[in-house]
Amino acid sequence: MSMHPTRRMAVAHDEIASQVLEGEAIIINLATGLYYSLDGSGALVWSMLQRGATVVDMTAALARAYGIAAERARADVEALLADMEAESLVAEKAAPPHALEPAAEPAAPRRAYAAPHLQRYSDMERFFALDPPLPVLDDESEKPS
Amino acid sequence: VTASRSRGGTRDALVSVIVPSFNHAAYIGEALDSIFTQRHRPLEVIVVDDGSTDDTGAVLGPYRDRISVVKQTNAGPAAARNAGLARATGAFITFLDADDMWHPDKLERQLARFDARPELELSICCVESFYAGDPAEEERLLREREQPKVMTGVVVQTFVARASLFERVGGFDPRFRFAEDADWYVRATEQSVMEEHLAEVLCYRRMHAHNMTREWPEVKKESMLAVAKAAIERHRSRNA
């Protein structure tokens, strides 16, 4: 499967909580209670995805950060996005492309490359799914962003 | 380990009930009534007042001869439960949040499982949500809630645990303001806890504006992410 280069995936819905800390992305799908980790190249892709990057943007960033061939970066980005789509973490975004919000380029020297891998954990499923956050309908000031 | 913690039958076993409470004067009476209508005796009820600024003290008045009260500066549910654990002398440990309720048969039904399976360390029942008494509020909460009302109850209010399990796994991690029960449960499963899930609903969780929305979005997500990160790090160090 090959995605259109300007195709843009985005975080699927409001019940996805995530953070990128110390080069690792932790993602919880509060609708299912499953959680995931992505390190290294995967964390980079997730950070860019959160900022609205296209497949082209993510491929270029991966190739640059790790000094790998664009074709390989592209294939790995697409494979990761497909995995994340299958887990309902990301969905295609219909909005037209816009300029990426600026973000600090990773200043770290090039690291050994390992293809991004979405690690899935189910041991807290029953806890995390029990208490999904709820939108506040009649009080705009408290609406989760 | 006291004599009451022996592994014999559960019929006369002392059950410690730890009730952390922060500003739940409106509900704690119902919670305590649901404890004292349990068929099982003897009970040791420890209320941990987590720095309440409402009328909790006055509401507790009529129960004073049947409960012990620990007061602490507000430190969150994990620290409150740990304070209760430090006082508890029962062979079995249970928890009930001050805004939730138990079915009258809860302890009896779950304790019977320990007689049926002496190797059991943790019994977990199902939990059902119920809604705030105010009709307008209830309507709003129902409208927002899409999940099933009855769920496998992996929340501490559903637990009946051997006291020895807490000696093995430890208490709750006070770093986590929310999801501290998820963290504890995962640590217990990492230590191969002998657990059993009952299909019966023996616990009721009150859904109200305070626990459903206001505290939710960012702080709760951050806690869950921190709990998940800690679990991932433990996975890694085990596999290293």
HADDOCK unambig.tbl for C-alpha pairs under 7 A between the chains (distance, minus, plus):
assign (segid A and resid 17 and name CA) (segid B and resid 221 and name CA) 6.27 0.50 0.50
assign (segid A and resid 18 and name CA) (segid B and resid 225 and name CA) 6.92 0.50 0.50
assign (segid A and resid 26 and name CA) (segid B and resid 225 and name CA) 6.63 0.50 0.50
assign (segid A and resid 26 and name CA) (segid B and resid 229 and name CA) 6.66 0.50 0.50
assign (segid A and resid 123 and name CA) (segid B and resid 186 and name CA) 6.67 0.50 0.50
assign (segid A and resid 124 and name CA) (segid B and resid 182 and name CA) 6.36 0.50 0.50
assign (segid A and resid 124 and name CA) (segid B and resid 186 and name CA) 6.74 0.50 0.50
assign (segid A and resid 126 and name CA) (segid B and resid 154 and name CA) 6.08 0.50 0.50
assign (segid A and resid 127 and name CA) (segid B and resid 154 and name CA) 5.85 0.50 0.50
assign (segid A and resid 127 and name CA) (segid B and resid 155 and name CA) 6.89 0.50 0.50
assign (segid A and resid 127 and name CA) (segid B and resid 182 and name CA) 5.67 0.50 0.50
assign (segid A and resid 133 and name CA) (segid B and resid 213 and name CA) 6.93 0.50 0.50
assign (segid A and resid 133 and name CA) (segid B and resid 216 and name CA) 6.15 0.50 0.50
assign (segid A and resid 133 and name CA) (segid B and resid 217 and name CA) 6.17 0.50 0.50
assign (segid A and resid 134 and name CA) (segid B and resid 144 and name CA) 6.66 0.50 0.50
assign (segid A and resid 134 and name CA) (segid B and resid 212 and name CA) 6.95 0.50 0.50
assign (segid A and resid 134 and name CA) (segid B and resid 213 and name CA) 6.23 0.50 0.50
assign (segid A and resid 136 and name CA) (segid B and resid 213 and name CA) 6.87 0.50 0.50
assign (segid A and resid 144 and name CA) (segid B and resid 217 and name CA) 5.73 0.50 0.50
